[in-house]
Amino acid sequence: ADKSQVERIAWLAGERLFGEGVSRTLSIVFGVGMIATVSALLFTGPRIGFMMARDGLLPASFAWLHPTRHAPSVATMLLGGISIVMIWP
């Protein structure tokens, strides 16, 4: 299927079910919801890997914290790398 046709499925379904005005509002709400979900996953994902490393379920390098920011740097870089590989065309 053509990419432009696939992208319009949600828009057309919303428009036919609720009308054009509601369809636009739903598109905005879903867009903001997806951004919030990605943000939450970027905050929680590395910390889950950090805790698993502390419990011995992942390599100890995942539990390394940045000296000044106190963030799980290795786990964050790994999650970022996996994310890039998953969205690469």
C-alpha positions in Angstrom: 0.0 0.0 0.0 1.1 3.6 -0.7 2.5 5.2 2.4 0.3 8.3 2.0 -2.8 6.0 2.0 -1.7 4.2 5.2 -1.1 7.5 7.0 -4.6 8.7 6.2 -6.4 5.7 7.6 -6.7 7.2 11.2 -7.7 10.6 9.8 -10.4 9.1 7.5 -11.8 6.9 10.3 -12.0 9.8 12.7 -13.6 12.0 10.0 -16.2 9.5 9.1 -17.1 8.6 12.7 -17.0 12.0 14.3 -16.8 14.7 11.6 -13.9 16.9 10.5 -13.6 19.1 13.6 -13.4 16.2 16.0 -11.0 14.4 13.7 -8.6 17.3 13.9 -8.9 17.4 17.6 -8.3 13.7 17.9 -5.2 13.9 15.7 -3.7 16.6 18.0 -4.6 14.6 21.1 -3.1 11.4 19.7 0.1 13.3 18.6 0.6 14.8 22.0 -0.1 11.4 23.6 2.5 9.7 21.5 5.1 12.4 22.4 4.3 12.0 26.1 4.7 8.2 25.8 8.1 8.4 24.1 9.2 10.9 26.7 8.1 8.6 29.5 9.8 5.6 28.0 13.1 7.6 27.6 13.0 8.5 31.3 12.0 5.1 32.6 13.7 2.7 30.2 17.3 3.3 31.2 16.4 3.3 34.9 14.8 -0.2 34.5 18.1 -1.4 32.9 20.0 0.3 35.7 18.0 -1.5 38.4 18.3 -4.9 36.6 22.0 -4.4 36.4 22.1 -3.7 40.2 20.1 -6.9 40.7 22.6 -8.9 38.6 20.2 -9.5 35.7 22.2 -7.4 33.2 25.9 -6.7 32.9 27.3 -4.4 35.6 28.2 -1.7 33.1 24.5 -0.9 32.8 24.5 0.3 36.4 27.2 2.9 35.8 26.0 6.4 36.6 27.3 9.7 35.1 29.5 11.3 37.8 27.8 14.7 37.7 24.3 14.1 36.3 23.8 10.8 38.2 21.9 9.3 35.2 22.4 5.8 33.9 24.5 6.7 31.0 25.4 3.3 29.5 21.7 2.2 29.7 20.6 5.4 28.1 23.1 5.1 25.2 22.0 1.5 24.7 18.3 2.4 24.6 19.1 5.3 22.2 21.0 2.9 19.9 18.3 0.3 19.9 15.7 3.0 19.2 17.8 4.3 16.2 18.1 0.8 14.8 14.4 0.2 15.2 13.3 3.3 13.3 16.0 3.2 10.6 14.3 2.8 7.2 
